Amino acid sequence: MPHFKALRVHQGLNGRFASLESVSLDELTPGEVVVRVAYSGLNYKDALAITGKGSIMRAYPRTAGIDLAGVVEHSEHAAFKAGDRVLATGAGLGEWLDGGLAEYARLPAQALVPLPPSLTLFDAMALGTAGFTAALALTRMLENHQSPELGPIAVTGATGGVGGIALGLYRQAGFATVAITGKAGAEEYLHALGADRVIERQHLDLGGKPLEQAVWGGAVDNLGGEMLTYLTRTVKPWGNIACIGLAESPLLNTTVMPLILRGVSLLGIHSVEVPRQWRLKLWERLAGEWKLTDLKGRIVRAVLGLEEVPLACKELIAGRARGRYVVRLAAEELDPPQR
Ligand SMILES: NC(=O)c1ccc[n+]([C@@H]2O[C@H](COP(=O)([O-])OP(=O)(O)OC[C@H]3O[C@@H](n4cnc5c(N)ncnc54)[C@H](OP(=O)(O)O)[C@@H]3O)[C@@H](O)[C@H]2O)c1
């Protein structure tokens, strides 16, 4: 493969910009394993990198894309051989490593996970970092004694990738779920994903006291800012809040009251540098006990070509998108014809 297509982000004199280019393997960051990429996916972080709105990459130019799923083309590491089906989420892709929005990627073996047999390459990218992060949040909450008896789990940014998959996963794990969304008219969509109840963000009384009436057993927050502050005031004693995102704001303006008077825990969720054993275990759960059915019909908004990615990223930044964008990189189908 002398040259192949890649979506690269550059730092120019007038700021960062993305361009679709022809590159060779030699131009990529080093790694022992070359992967023919079947699919990637778009996350909010990809949108920040590709639109230039966020400082995501550690050096330029870099291939964008924090996720990929594909087939090993060549390996100089004993853990992988040509023909193996693999996936990668986070682990430095699209940040300090060249990422997955390209026909080929060259990665350290450490960044790769063997594709669990019950998932297709497509499924892996329908989940992507969004699904992995939702599973990490659920795991951390369960480890900290979150139980369905405590009450329903509020999920903010519910029509987004992380939020939408979280609704399904928490439901699968036995929790009642409440979707909190900024979008009018999303009820049917959110119920289909796993929401027991849907609340429009505009209709919530956010209150102002350090402690308001406690109504949520726990929460999954993708927004930060006022919404996260509200959740700290309203989660019940011993509940957990998984702090995932900052789509609204990176700020958190609260007090210690919920922590010391209700025993509420704010759990940090970081999906990039995750200990390998956790990573493998989380994918095992996503492919097993927490496996979501009909990802394509329920959570995938569209399957895009590489040239359609910049426009989709603008939709993500504007908060207009619903669900997940999967990006197809290989011209022919690399998944087996049927499962
Ligand atoms: N900690 C980690 O490791 C990790 C991993 C993955 C993602 N994240 C972060 O988690 C967040 C969600 O990621 P994602 O991939 O699910 O993003 P996404 O698919 O773009 O969804 C974000 C959702 O947040 C809401 N939203 C978007 N812009 C908003 C704004 N300006 N104000 C208020 N709400 C807004 C929208 O949902 P509604 O309209 O339904 O409210 C939108 O669908 C992002 O901040 C992302 O960077 C963090």
The ligand as an SDF file (V2000), in Angstrom:
LIG
                    3D

 48 52  0  0  0  0  0  0  0  0999 V2000
  -14.2350   11.4450   29.9030 N   0  0  0  0  0  0  0  0  0  0  0  0
  -14.0250   10.7760   28.7770 C   0  0  0  0  0  0  0  0  0  0  0  0
  -13.1410    9.9500   28.6620 O   0  0  0  0  0  0  0  0  0  0  0  0
  -14.9530   11.0320   27.6250 C   0  0  0  0  0  0  0  0  0  0  0  0
  -15.2020   10.0480   26.6710 C   0  0  0  0  0  0  0  0  0  0  0  0
  -16.1350   10.2920   25.6630 C   0  0  0  0  0  0  0  0  0  0  0  0
  -16.7700   11.5360   25.5990 C   0  0  0  0  0  0  0  0  0  0  0  0
  -16.4550   12.4800   26.5220 N   0  0  0  0  0  0  0  0  0  0  0  0
  -17.1430   13.7740   26.5250 C   0  0  0  0  0  0  0  0  0  0  0  0
  -18.5090   13.5100   26.8080 O   0  0  0  0  0  0  0  0  0  0  0  0
  -19.3350   14.4380   26.1120 C   0  0  0  0  0  0  0  0  0  0  0  0
  -20.3000   13.6640   25.2400 C   0  0  0  0  0  0  0  0  0  0  0  0
  -19.5640   13.0050   24.2010 O   0  0  0  0  0  0  0  0  0  0  0  0
  -20.3160   12.3760   22.9510 P   0  0  0  0  0  0  0  0  0  0  0  0
  -19.2770   11.7570   22.1030 O   0  0  0  0  0  0  0  0  0  0  0  0
  -21.4940   11.6330   23.4100 O   0  0  0  0  0  0  0  0  0  0  0  0
  -20.8180   13.7200   22.2200 O   0  0  0  0  0  0  0  0  0  0  0  0
  -22.0230   13.9220   21.2220 P   0  0  0  0  0  0  0  0  0  0  0  0
  -22.3950   12.6610   20.5470 O   0  0  0  0  0  0  0  0  0  0  0  0
  -21.6740   15.1080   20.4150 O   0  0  0  0  0  0  0  0  0  0  0  0
  -23.2440   14.2750   22.2260 O   0  0  0  0  0  0  0  0  0  0  0  0
  -23.2040   15.3670   23.0810 C   0  0  0  0  0  0  0  0  0  0  0  0
  -24.6470   15.6920   23.5060 C   0  0  0  0  0  0  0  0  0  0  0  0
  -24.5720   16.7200   24.4750 O   0  0  0  0  0  0  0  0  0  0  0  0
  -25.6310   17.6580   24.2610 C   0  0  0  0  0  0  0  0  0  0  0  0
  -24.9690   18.9420   23.8980 N   0  0  0  0  0  0  0  0  0  0  0  0
  -24.1480   19.1830   22.8690 C   0  0  0  0  0  0  0  0  0  0  0  0
  -23.7190   20.4500   22.8710 N   0  0  0  0  0  0  0  0  0  0  0  0
  -24.2670   21.0120   23.9460 C   0  0  0  0  0  0  0  0  0  0  0  0
  -24.2040   22.3150   24.5080 C   0  0  0  0  0  0  0  0  0  0  0  0
  -23.4910   23.2850   23.9580 N   0  0  0  0  0  0  0  0  0  0  0  0
  -24.8800   22.5560   25.6340 N   0  0  0  0  0  0  0  0  0  0  0  0
  -25.6000   21.5870   26.1930 C   0  0  0  0  0  0  0  0  0  0  0  0
  -25.7140   20.3290   25.6920 N   0  0  0  0  0  0  0  0  0  0  0  0
  -25.0500   20.0520   24.5870 C   0  0  0  0  0  0  0  0  0  0  0  0
  -26.4910   17.1040   23.1620 C   0  0  0  0  0  0  0  0  0  0  0  0
  -27.4460   16.2180   23.7690 O   0  0  0  0  0  0  0  0  0  0  0  0
  -28.9360   16.6640   24.1370 P   0  0  0  0  0  0  0  0  0  0  0  0
  -29.3640   17.5900   23.0360 O   0  0  0  0  0  0  0  0  0  0  0  0
  -29.7070   15.3900   24.1810 O   0  0  0  0  0  0  0  0  0  0  0  0
  -28.8610   17.3400   25.4640 O   0  0  0  0  0  0  0  0  0  0  0  0
  -25.5030   16.2490   22.3810 C   0  0  0  0  0  0  0  0  0  0  0  0
  -26.1700   15.2640   21.6300 O   0  0  0  0  0  0  0  0  0  0  0  0
  -18.3870   15.3550   25.3620 C   0  0  0  0  0  0  0  0  0  0  0  0
  -18.1090   16.4880   26.1630 O   0  0  0  0  0  0  0  0  0  0  0  0
  -17.1340   14.5170   25.2040 C   0  0  0  0  0  0  0  0  0  0  0  0
  -15.9750   15.2930   25.0160 O   0  0  0  0  0  0  0  0  0  0  0  0
  -15.5730   12.2470   27.5210 C   0  0  0  0  0  0  0  0  0  0  0  0
  1  2  1  0
  2  3  2  0
  2  4  1  0
  4  5  1  0
  4 48  2  0
  5  6  2  0
  6  7  1  0
  7  8  2  0
  8  9  1  0
  8 48  1  0
  9 10  1  0
  9 46  1  0
 10 11  1  0
 11 12  1  0
 11 44  1  0
 12 13  1  0
 13 14  1  0
 14 15  2  0
 14 16  1  0
 14 17  1  0
 17 18  1  0
 18 19  2  0
 18 20  1  0
 18 21  1  0
 21 22  1  0
 22 23  1  0
 23 24  1  0
 23 42  1  0
 24 25  1  0
 25 26  1  0
 25 36  1  0
 26 27  1  0
 26 35  1  0
 27 28  2  0
 28 29  1  0
 29 30  1  0
 29 35  2  0
 30 31  1  0
 30 32  2  0
 32 33  1  0
 33 34  2  0
 34 35  1  0
 36 37  1  0
 36 42  1  0
 37 38  1  0
 38 39  2  0
 38 40  1  0
 38 41  1  0
 42 43  1  0
 44 45  1  0
 44 46  1  0
 46 47  1  0
M  CHG  2   8   1  16  -1
M  END
$$$$
